[in-house]
Amino acid sequence: MARTLVEIRSLARGHTRTAIRVLVGIMRSKDATPAARVSAANAILDRGWGKATQPKESSGDGVIEIIHRIERVIVHPDRPDGGNV
């Protein structure tokens, strides 16, 4: 019988303390590879503080402009310039 998402989350959350201890152990282990130590450290920071926000940068390819244009078209679909009503 399939478990519901709530049951699965509950089961997983029951192992939180152990999972954090394992991550801390890997992060502190001299025998772990540097990549494993960094990965464990990042996982701990993400869970404690949330993932870092990524700044929006325009690389000159117009991606930000395209997103802005899509937003304007959705808000004002009858106005090609996206102007205010």
N, C-alpha and C positions, 0 to 999 in steps of 0.2 A: 504494500500500500504506500503510495507517494505521500510524503510529508508536505505540509503547507510551508510557504515561505516564512511565516511567523515562527513555526516550530524549528525550522532550520536555523534561522537567525538566533533563536533562543539557545539552541544547542551550541552554536558557534560562540556566542557571547559567554557561555559558561566556561569556555577555555581561554578567555581573555588574559587572565593573570598568568597562566602558564605560557601562553604565546608571547607575552611581553618579556617574561623571564628568559625564554629561548632567544628572542631577538637581542636582548641585552647581553646574554652569554656569547652570542656570535659576534656582536659588536666589540666586546672586550677580549675576545680570544686572539691570542698571538698566533695560533695555528690556522685560523681562518684566513682566506685570501683577502687582500685589500678590497676587492670588489664585493665580497660577501659582507665585510664589515661596514662598508659604506651603504650597501643596500639595507642592512639591518638598522643602521643609524637613521637613514631616511624614513624607513617604515615607522620607527619609533616617533620621530619628529612629526610625521604626517598625522599620526593618530593623536598625538598630544596637542599639536598646534594647528592642524589642518594643512592642506597643501598650499604652497606658496603661490600667490597669484602671478600670472605671466603678463608682463607689460605688453600693450598693443604697440607694435612697431610697423611702420610702413616700409617695405623693402623696395619701394619704387615700382612695384608691379600692380598697384592700384587696388589691392585687396580691400583695404579699409574703405576706399571710395565706393567700391562695389557693394559692400555691406551697408554703407550709409544710404546708397541709392535704393537698395532692396527695402530698407526700413521705410524710406519715404514713399515708395510705390505702394507698400502695404497700407500705410496710414492714409494716403491720398491716392487711391488707384485711378481716379478720374483726372488727376492733374499730373501731366507728364513731368513737370518741373518739381513736383512734390511740395509746392507752395502751400502756405496756410490757407484755410478756408475763410 
